[in-house]
Amino acid sequence: MAMQREPEQEPTGGTGSAGLTITVRIPMPLRKLTGEESVVAGEGSTLAECIDGLEARYPGLKERLCDETGDLRRFVNVYVNGEDVRFLDGLSTPLTGGDEVSIVPAVAGGS
């Protein structure tokens, strides 16, 4: 079964370090926190700052992404420009305007 990509949308709110928008793609299970927006704008020079900014605008989002120690939850995958942040610098991964952050819930299953 092929996955369908959602139509491109302009992100709402926020700008990156150079005044350019950081696009943040929100998965369906978290959209109730963003007013059903699938794409929002982020800001900050690191992923951690971006998540903090999103939390300020969309309360409850950070606790869904990060555990009580502040690290990314194991069942949440975050990509910056298609690269898994776990193989980059984690929450310290640098961001600049024009970057795309994708939040993807892990899918469990098997036979």
C-alpha positions as CSV (number, residue, x, y, z in Angstrom):
1,M,0.0,0.0,0.0
2,A,1.5,3.3,-1.1
3,M,1.6,6.2,1.3
4,Q,0.0,9.4,0.1
5,R,1.7,12.6,0.8
6,E,-0.5,15.4,2.0
7,P,-0.8,18.5,-0.2
8,E,1.8,21.2,0.6
9,Q,0.6,23.8,3.1
10,E,2.1,27.1,4.2
11,P,3.2,26.7,7.8
12,T,1.5,28.9,10.4
13,G,3.5,31.2,12.8
14,G,7.2,31.4,13.6
15,T,10.4,32.1,11.7
16,G,13.9,30.6,11.8
17,S,17.2,32.1,12.6
18,A,17.6,34.0,9.4
19,G,14.0,35.1,9.3
20,L,13.1,32.1,7.1
21,T,10.5,29.7,8.3
22,I,11.4,26.3,9.7
23,T,8.6,24.0,8.5
24,V,7.4,21.5,11.1
25,R,5.2,18.6,9.9
26,I,2.8,17.4,12.5
27,P,1.5,13.8,12.5
28,M,-2.3,13.0,12.7
29,P,-2.2,11.9,16.4
30,L,-0.8,15.3,17.5
31,R,-2.9,17.6,15.4
32,K,-5.5,18.0,18.0
33,L,-2.9,20.1,19.8
34,T,-2.2,22.3,16.8
35,G,-5.8,23.0,15.9
36,E,-5.7,20.3,13.3
37,E,-2.8,22.0,11.4
38,S,-0.6,19.4,9.6
39,V,2.2,22.0,9.0
40,V,3.2,24.7,11.4
41,A,6.2,27.0,11.6
42,G,8.9,26.6,14.1
43,E,11.8,28.8,15.3
44,G,15.0,28.3,17.1
45,S,18.6,27.5,16.4
46,T,18.4,23.9,17.6
47,L,15.7,21.2,17.6
48,A,15.3,21.7,21.4
49,E,14.6,25.4,21.0
50,C,12.1,24.6,18.2
51,I,10.3,22.1,20.4
52,D,10.2,24.7,23.3
53,G,8.8,27.3,20.9
54,L,6.1,24.8,19.7
55,E,5.2,24.0,23.3
56,A,4.7,27.7,24.0
57,R,2.2,27.9,21.1
58,Y,0.8,24.4,21.4
59,P,0.8,23.4,25.1
60,G,1.1,19.6,25.6
61,L,3.2,19.0,22.5
62,K,6.5,18.7,24.2
63,E,5.4,16.1,26.7
64,R,4.2,14.0,23.8
65,L,7.7,14.3,22.2
66,C,10.0,14.3,25.2
67,D,10.2,12.1,28.3
68,E,10.6,13.3,31.9
69,T,14.4,13.5,31.4
70,G,13.9,15.8,28.4
71,D,15.1,13.3,25.9
72,L,13.1,12.3,22.8
73,R,10.7,9.5,23.5
74,R,11.7,6.2,22.0
75,F,8.5,5.8,20.1
76,V,8.8,9.2,18.4
77,N,11.0,9.7,15.4
78,V,12.1,13.2,14.4
79,Y,13.8,14.0,11.1
80,V,15.5,17.2,10.0
81,N,15.6,17.5,6.3
82,G,15.0,13.8,6.0
83,E,17.8,12.8,8.5
84,D,17.0,11.0,11.7
85,V,18.1,13.3,14.6
86,R,19.2,10.3,16.6
87,F,22.0,10.0,14.1
88,L,22.7,13.7,14.1
89,D,23.0,15.7,17.4
90,G,19.6,14.7,18.9
91,L,17.9,17.7,20.4
92,S,21.0,19.7,19.9
93,T,20.7,19.3,16.1
94,P,21.1,22.8,14.6
95,L,18.3,24.4,12.6
96,T,18.3,27.2,10.1
97,G,15.6,28.9,8.2
98,G,14.3,26.7,5.4
99,D,14.8,23.5,7.3
100,E,12.0,20.9,7.5
101,V,11.3,19.0,10.8
102,S,9.1,16.0,10.5
103,I,7.6,14.3,13.6
104,V,6.8,10.7,12.9
105,P,5.3,8.3,15.5
106,A,7.0,4.9,15.5
107,V,4.9,2.1,14.0
108,A,5.0,-1.2,15.8
109,G,3.8,-4.4,14.4
110,G,4.8,-7.6,12.8
111,S,3.6,-11.1,12.2
